[in-house]
Amino acid sequence: MDDLLKQFLADGEKLMENAPLDFFYNDALEDKHEPNGIHIVWFIAWCRASDLLSSDFRNAFDMYTASESQSEISILDFCKKYTEGSLKPEHLSPRGASFARKYYGTGWTHRYLEDLEALFPDAESFDQLVDRPENYEAISRIISQRLVEFLRSHASD
């Protein structure tokens, strides 16, 4: 029985390794209270600045920022298109994926979303978050601190 339980838990862990961390807003939905995705873009931008994106995503991101398509395609639309609508661990480096599974979204705990709620208490929903440099910098500082905490807690791994 113990072996069966161990195998079940191992299989579950393997499934969670590639489970999406978050989904971008579907423009076809009429309910405008759905998240607009800027919180996902902030996390992706922080991962890029912290060298935690997969090499393919980092290269695509670098090509996007170096191209003239920035004036035609927003960073939100670029990220949404590149990830095909959902941020997955495969979009991150191994260290980034490990951190994101623990911090961004795992099980019933979503510390990233809790940090956003604490940082922007007046926002009724994530679609009300405004993409301003100071907002990104504020959440970036918190994510960086969470990474330090994560690395300390996993130093022996």
Secondary structure, 3 states (H helix, E strand, C coil): CHHHHHHHHHHHHHHHHCCCCEECCCCCCCCCCCCCCHHHHHHHHHHHHCCCECHHHHHHHHHHHHCHHHHCCCHHHHHHHHCCCEECHHHECHHHHHHHHHHCCECCECHHHHHHHHHCCCCCCHHHCCCCHHHHHHHHHHHHHHHHHHHHHCCCC
